[in-house]
Each structure stands twice: as structure tokens, then as C-alpha cells.
């Protein structure tokens, strides 16, 4: 299941961003990646 989530393009970007900066707020992630809130929210939910 984890590999399925990682195969999504935005998931890898989110994980790399969190690895670089550590803990971030939702708005900070969205600003850095310039992704729609709905896509970002869905992927973060799947990563929990």
C-alpha cells in the first residue's frame, strides 16, 4: 500500500519537502509546492 501512495507524483514531493524542512503547516506545504488544496489534503490523509 505504501508503494502505491509513493507512486503518486505529489506524494514524493511532499515527503522530500518534509524531509528537508521537518514539520510544516498545511499552508506552508501548499505554498512551497503550489498544489491545489484538495489534492494536497487527499495525499496527506493517505500518508497518515
PyMOL Python script that loads the backbone (N, CA, C, O; Angstrom):
from pymol import cmd

cmd.read_pdbstr("""\
ATOM      1  N   UNK A   1       0.818  -1.190   0.000  1.00  0.00           N
ATOM      2  CA  UNK A   1       0.000   0.000   0.000  1.00  0.00           C
ATOM      3  C   UNK A   1       0.870   1.266   0.000  1.00  0.00           C
ATOM      4  O   UNK A   1       0.557   2.249  -0.672  1.00  0.00           O
ATOM      5  N   UNK A   2       1.953   1.221   0.757  1.00  0.00           N
ATOM      6  CA  UNK A   2       2.842   2.376   0.824  1.00  0.00           C
ATOM      7  C   UNK A   2       3.442   2.690  -0.545  1.00  0.00           C
ATOM      8  O   UNK A   2       3.577   3.859  -0.908  1.00  0.00           O
ATOM      9  N   UNK A   3       3.798   1.673  -1.295  1.00  0.00           N
ATOM     10  CA  UNK A   3       4.360   1.893  -2.632  1.00  0.00           C
ATOM     11  C   UNK A   3       3.336   2.520  -3.564  1.00  0.00           C
ATOM     12  O   UNK A   3       3.687   3.321  -4.430  1.00  0.00           O
ATOM     13  N   UNK A   4       2.075   2.160  -3.387  1.00  0.00           N
ATOM     14  CA  UNK A   4       1.011   2.739  -4.207  1.00  0.00           C
ATOM     15  C   UNK A   4       0.907   4.242  -3.951  1.00  0.00           C
ATOM     16  O   UNK A   4       0.735   5.027  -4.883  1.00  0.00           O
ATOM     17  N   UNK A   5       1.011   4.633  -2.684  1.00  0.00           N
ATOM     18  CA  UNK A   5       0.946   6.056  -2.337  1.00  0.00           C
ATOM     19  C   UNK A   5       2.172   6.790  -2.866  1.00  0.00           C
ATOM     20  O   UNK A   5       2.054   7.895  -3.396  1.00  0.00           O
ATOM     21  N   UNK A   6       3.339   6.189  -2.726  1.00  0.00           N
ATOM     22  CA  UNK A   6       4.571   6.831  -3.203  1.00  0.00           C
ATOM     23  C   UNK A   6       4.603   6.994  -4.713  1.00  0.00           C
ATOM     24  O   UNK A   6       5.296   7.872  -5.228  1.00  0.00           O
ATOM     25  N   UNK A   7       3.867   6.165  -5.421  1.00  0.00           N
ATOM     26  CA  UNK A   7       3.863   6.260  -6.875  1.00  0.00           C
ATOM     27  C   UNK A   7       3.118   7.500  -7.363  1.00  0.00           C
ATOM     28  O   UNK A   7       3.260   7.893  -8.522  1.00  0.00           O
ATOM     29  N   UNK A   8       2.332   8.113  -6.496  1.00  0.00           N
ATOM     30  CA  UNK A   8       1.634   9.340  -6.869  1.00  0.00           C
ATOM     31  C   UNK A   8       2.647  10.481  -6.889  1.00  0.00           C
ATOM     32  O   UNK A   8       3.463  10.614  -5.977  1.00  0.00           O
ATOM     33  N   UNK A   9       2.590  11.293  -7.924  1.00  0.00           N
ATOM     34  CA  UNK A   9       3.625  12.308  -8.147  1.00  0.00           C
ATOM     35  C   UNK A   9       3.771  13.284  -6.987  1.00  0.00           C
ATOM     36  O   UNK A   9       4.895  13.621  -6.613  1.00  0.00           O
ATOM     37  N   UNK A  10       2.692  13.735  -6.425  1.00  0.00           N
ATOM     38  CA  UNK A  10       2.783  14.737  -5.361  1.00  0.00           C
ATOM     39  C   UNK A  10       3.262  14.157  -4.046  1.00  0.00           C
ATOM     40  O   UNK A  10       3.851  14.880  -3.242  1.00  0.00           O
ATOM     41  N   UNK A  11       3.030  12.884  -3.800  1.00  0.00           N
ATOM     42  CA  UNK A  11       3.433  12.268  -2.531  1.00  0.00           C
ATOM     43  C   UNK A  11       4.946  12.341  -2.353  1.00  0.00           C
ATOM     44  O   UNK A  11       5.435  12.664  -1.271  1.00  0.00           O
ATOM     45  N   UNK A  12       5.664  12.046  -3.392  1.00  0.00           N
ATOM     46  CA  UNK A  12       7.128  12.085  -3.313  1.00  0.00           C
ATOM     47  C   UNK A  12       7.612  13.508  -3.026  1.00  0.00           C
ATOM     48  O   UNK A  12       8.520  13.708  -2.220  1.00  0.00           O
ATOM     49  N   UNK A  13       7.006  14.484  -3.682  1.00  0.00           N
ATOM     50  CA  UNK A  13       7.385  15.882  -3.458  1.00  0.00           C
ATOM     51  C   UNK A  13       7.121  16.305  -2.015  1.00  0.00           C
ATOM     52  O   UNK A  13       7.939  16.994  -1.405  1.00  0.00           O
ATOM     53  N   UNK A  14       5.982  15.889  -1.475  1.00  0.00           N
ATOM     54  CA  UNK A  14       5.625  16.231  -0.097  1.00  0.00           C
ATOM     55  C   UNK A  14       6.618  15.617   0.870  1.00  0.00           C
ATOM     56  O   UNK A  14       7.096  16.292   1.782  1.00  0.00           O
ATOM     57  N   UNK A  15       6.931  14.351   0.681  1.00  0.00           N
ATOM     58  CA  UNK A  15       7.866  13.672   1.580  1.00  0.00           C
ATOM     59  C   UNK A  15       9.264  14.276   1.504  1.00  0.00           C
ATOM     60  O   UNK A  15       9.944  14.393   2.523  1.00  0.00           O
ATOM     61  N   UNK A  16       9.692  14.654   0.320  1.00  0.00           N
ATOM     62  CA  UNK A  16      11.006  15.284   0.172  1.00  0.00           C
ATOM     63  C   UNK A  16      11.033  16.649   0.868  1.00  0.00           C
ATOM     64  O   UNK A  16      12.028  17.014   1.494  1.00  0.00           O
ATOM     65  N   UNK A  17       9.939  17.390   0.753  1.00  0.00           N
ATOM     66  CA  UNK A  17       9.844  18.696   1.404  1.00  0.00           C
ATOM     67  C   UNK A  17       9.879  18.541   2.922  1.00  0.00           C
ATOM     68  O   UNK A  17      10.588  19.280   3.605  1.00  0.00           O
ATOM     69  N   UNK A  18       9.120  17.588   3.450  1.00  0.00           N
ATOM     70  CA  UNK A  18       9.105  17.353   4.894  1.00  0.00           C
ATOM     71  C   UNK A  18      10.457  16.856   5.389  1.00  0.00           C
ATOM     72  O   UNK A  18      10.874  17.186   6.499  1.00  0.00           O
ATOM     73  N   UNK A  19      11.130  16.077   4.582  1.00  0.00           N
ATOM     74  CA  UNK A  19      12.462  15.604   4.954  1.00  0.00           C
ATOM     75  C   UNK A  19      13.447  16.769   5.050  1.00  0.00           C
ATOM     76  O   UNK A  19      14.311  16.797   5.926  1.00  0.00           O
ATOM     77  N   UNK A  20      13.303  17.716   4.147  1.00  0.00           N
ATOM     78  CA  UNK A  20      14.213  18.866   4.123  1.00  0.00           C
ATOM     79  C   UNK A  20      13.944  19.848   5.263  1.00  0.00           C
ATOM     80  O   UNK A  20      14.879  20.327   5.905  1.00  0.00           O
ATOM     81  N   UNK A  21      12.667  20.149   5.515  1.00  0.00           N
ATOM     82  CA  UNK A  21      12.324  21.195   6.478  1.00  0.00           C
ATOM     83  C   UNK A  21      11.789  20.677   7.805  1.00  0.00           C
ATOM     84  O   UNK A  21      11.668  21.447   8.758  1.00  0.00           O
ATOM     85  N   UNK A  22      11.473  19.415   7.886  1.00  0.00           N
ATOM     86  CA  UNK A  22      10.878  18.883   9.115  1.00  0.00           C
ATOM     87  C   UNK A  22       9.383  19.137   9.134  1.00  0.00           C
ATOM     88  O   UNK A  22       8.701  18.969   8.123  1.00  0.00           O
ATOM     89  N   UNK A  23       8.883  19.538  10.278  1.00  0.00           N
ATOM     90  CA  UNK A  23       7.456  19.772  10.450  1.00  0.00           C
ATOM     91  C   UNK A  23       7.030  21.063   9.762  1.00  0.00           C
ATOM     92  O   UNK A  23       7.666  22.103   9.928  1.00  0.00           O
ATOM     93  N   UNK A  24       5.947  20.988   8.986  1.00  0.00           N
ATOM     94  CA  UNK A  24       5.415  22.168   8.302  1.00  0.00           C
ATOM     95  C   UNK A  24       3.900  22.205   8.445  1.00  0.00           C
ATOM     96  O   UNK A  24       3.252  21.167   8.581  1.00  0.00           O
ATOM     97  N   UNK A  25       3.346  23.406   8.412  1.00  0.00           N
ATOM     98  CA  UNK A  25       1.896  23.570   8.378  1.00  0.00           C
ATOM     99  C   UNK A  25       1.391  23.276   6.969  1.00  0.00           C
ATOM    100  O   UNK A  25       2.146  23.328   5.998  1.00  0.00           O
ATOM    101  N   UNK A  26       0.102  22.967   6.880  1.00  0.00           N
ATOM    102  CA  UNK A  26      -0.529  22.679   5.598  1.00  0.00           C
ATOM    103  C   UNK A  26      -0.290  23.820   4.606  1.00  0.00           C
ATOM    104  O   UNK A  26       0.088  23.584   3.458  1.00  0.00           O
ATOM    105  N   UNK A  27      -0.511  25.045   5.052  1.00  0.00           N
ATOM    106  CA  UNK A  27      -0.337  26.207   4.187  1.00  0.00           C
ATOM    107  C   UNK A  27       1.088  26.372   3.685  1.00  0.00           C
ATOM    108  O   UNK A  27       1.311  26.811   2.556  1.00  0.00           O
ATOM    109  N   UNK A  28       2.043  26.022   4.519  1.00  0.00           N
ATOM    110  CA  UNK A  28       3.449  26.105   4.111  1.00  0.00           C
ATOM    111  C   UNK A  28       3.755  25.087   3.015  1.00  0.00           C
ATOM    112  O   UNK A  28       4.467  25.389   2.057  1.00  0.00           O
ATOM    113  N   UNK A  29       3.218  23.895   3.164  1.00  0.00           N
ATOM    114  CA  UNK A  29       3.427  22.859   2.145  1.00  0.00           C
ATOM    115  C   UNK A  29       2.790  23.299   0.839  1.00  0.00           C
ATOM    116  O   UNK A  29       3.391  23.177  -0.228  1.00  0.00           O
ATOM    117  N   UNK A  30       1.568  23.811   0.929  1.00  0.00           N
ATOM    118  CA  UNK A  30       0.871  24.248  -0.279  1.00  0.00           C
ATOM    119  C   UNK A  30       1.623  25.379  -0.973  1.00  0.00           C
ATOM    120  O   UNK A  30       1.737  25.394  -2.198  1.00  0.00           O
ATOM    121  N   UNK A  31       2.129  26.315  -0.196  1.00  0.00           N
ATOM    122  CA  UNK A  31       2.864  27.449  -0.771  1.00  0.00           C
ATOM    123  C   UNK A  31       4.143  26.979  -1.465  1.00  0.00           C
ATOM    124  O   UNK A  31       4.455  27.433  -2.565  1.00  0.00           O
ATOM    125  N   UNK A  32       4.871  26.085  -0.835  1.00  0.00           N
ATOM    126  CA  UNK A  32       6.126  25.582  -1.408  1.00  0.00           C
ATOM    127  C   UNK A  32       5.893  24.789  -2.694  1.00  0.00           C
ATOM    128  O   UNK A  32       6.644  24.929  -3.659  1.00  0.00           O
ATOM    129  N   UNK A  33       4.843  23.951  -2.703  1.00  0.00           N
ATOM    130  CA  UNK A  33       4.612  23.065  -3.841  1.00  0.00           C
ATOM    131  C   UNK A  33       3.642  23.634  -4.865  1.00  0.00           C
ATOM    132  O   UNK A  33       3.554  23.136  -5.987  1.00  0.00           O
ATOM    133  N   UNK A  34       2.908  24.683  -4.478  1.00  0.00           N
ATOM    134  CA  UNK A  34       1.929  25.302  -5.372  1.00  0.00           C
ATOM    135  C   UNK A  34       0.961  24.263  -5.949  1.00  0.00           C
ATOM    136  O   UNK A  34       0.761  24.186  -7.161  1.00  0.00           O
ATOM    137  N   UNK A  35       0.372  23.475  -5.061  1.00  0.00           N
ATOM    138  CA  UNK A  35      -0.568  22.418  -5.450  1.00  0.00           C
ATOM    139  C   UNK A  35      -1.962  22.779  -4.954  1.00  0.00           C
ATOM    140  O   UNK A  35      -2.092  23.490  -3.958  1.00  0.00           O
ATOM    141  N   UNK A  36      -3.009  22.303  -5.631  1.00  0.00           N
ATOM    142  CA  UNK A  36      -4.378  22.542  -5.159  1.00  0.00           C
ATOM    143  C   UNK A  36      -4.599  21.945  -3.768  1.00  0.00           C
ATOM    144  O   UNK A  36      -4.079  20.875  -3.452  1.00  0.00           O
ATOM    145  N   UNK A  37      -5.376  22.647  -2.943  1.00  0.00           N
ATOM    146  CA  UNK A  37      -5.631  22.199  -1.574  1.00  0.00           C
ATOM    147  C   UNK A  37      -6.254  20.806  -1.538  1.00  0.00           C
ATOM    148  O   UNK A  37      -5.907  19.991  -0.683  1.00  0.00           O
ATOM    149  N   UNK A  38      -7.165  20.532  -2.457  1.00  0.00           N
ATOM    150  CA  UNK A  38      -7.854  19.235  -2.442  1.00  0.00           C
ATOM    151  C   UNK A  38      -6.882  18.084  -2.684  1.00  0.00           C
ATOM    152  O   UNK A  38      -6.954  17.065  -1.997  1.00  0.00           O
ATOM    153  N   UNK A  39      -5.989  18.228  -3.634  1.00  0.00           N
ATOM    154  CA  UNK A  39      -5.003  17.173  -3.909  1.00  0.00           C
ATOM    155  C   UNK A  39      -4.053  16.993  -2.735  1.00  0.00           C
ATOM    156  O   UNK A  39      -3.742  15.869  -2.338  1.00  0.00           O
ATOM    157  N   UNK A  40      -3.603  18.095  -2.192  1.00  0.00           N
ATOM    158  CA  UNK A  40      -2.670  18.059  -1.073  1.00  0.00           C
ATOM    159  C   UNK A  40      -3.317  17.413   0.148  1.00  0.00           C
ATOM    160  O   UNK A  40      -2.693  16.594   0.823  1.00  0.00           O
ATOM    161  N   UNK A  41      -4.543  17.773   0.429  1.00  0.00           N
ATOM    162  CA  UNK A  41      -5.269  17.214   1.570  1.00  0.00           C
ATOM    163  C   UNK A  41      -5.462  15.708   1.420  1.00  0.00           C
ATOM    164  O   UNK A  41      -5.289  14.958   2.381  1.00  0.00           O
ATOM    165  N   UNK A  42      -5.816  15.271   0.225  1.00  0.00           N
ATOM    166  CA  UNK A  42      -6.033  13.845  -0.034  1.00  0.00           C
ATOM    167  C   UNK A  42      -4.751  13.051   0.173  1.00  0.00           C
ATOM    168  O   UNK A  42      -4.772  11.995   0.806  1.00  0.00           O
ATOM    169  N   UNK A  43      -3.656  13.537  -0.347  1.00  0.00           N
ATOM    170  CA  UNK A  43      -2.389  12.817  -0.234  1.00  0.00           C
ATOM    171  C   UNK A  43      -1.899  12.794   1.208  1.00  0.00           C
ATOM    172  O   UNK A  43      -1.399  11.769   1.673  1.00  0.00           O
ATOM    173  N   UNK A  44      -2.034  13.907   1.923  1.00  0.00           N
ATOM    174  CA  UNK A  44      -1.622  13.931   3.324  1.00  0.00           C
ATOM    175  C   UNK A  44      -2.460  12.965   4.155  1.00  0.00           C
ATOM    176  O   UNK A  44      -1.942  12.329   5.074  1.00  0.00           O
ATOM    177  N   UNK A  45      -3.734  12.850   3.845  1.00  0.00           N
ATOM    178  CA  UNK A  45      -4.591  11.890   4.549  1.00  0.00           C
ATOM    179  C   UNK A  45      -4.132  10.464   4.293  1.00  0.00           C
ATOM    180  O   UNK A  45      -4.122   9.640   5.207  1.00  0.00           O
ATOM    181  N   UNK A  46      -3.758  10.171   3.073  1.00  0.00           N
ATOM    182  CA  UNK A  46      -3.289   8.829   2.725  1.00  0.00           C
ATOM    183  C   UNK A  46      -1.950   8.513   3.389  1.00  0.00           C
ATOM    184  O   UNK A  46      -1.672   7.356   3.702  1.00  0.00           O
ATOM    185  N   UNK A  47      -1.130   9.521   3.602  1.00  0.00           N
ATOM    186  CA  UNK A  47       0.182   9.308   4.209  1.00  0.00           C
ATOM    187  C   UNK A  47       0.121   9.114   5.725  1.00  0.00           C
ATOM    188  O   UNK A  47       1.083   8.634   6.324  1.00  0.00           O
ATOM    189  N   UNK A  48      -0.987   9.478   6.344  1.00  0.00           N
ATOM    190  CA  UNK A  48      -1.091   9.345   7.807  1.00  0.00           C
ATOM    191  C   UNK A  48      -1.089   7.938   8.236  1.00  0.00           C
ATOM    192  O   UNK A  48      -1.170   7.657   9.432  1.00  0.00           O
TER     193      UNK A  48
END
""", "prot")
cmd.dss("prot")
cmd.show_as("cartoon", "prot")
cmd.util.cbc("prot")
cmd.orient("prot")
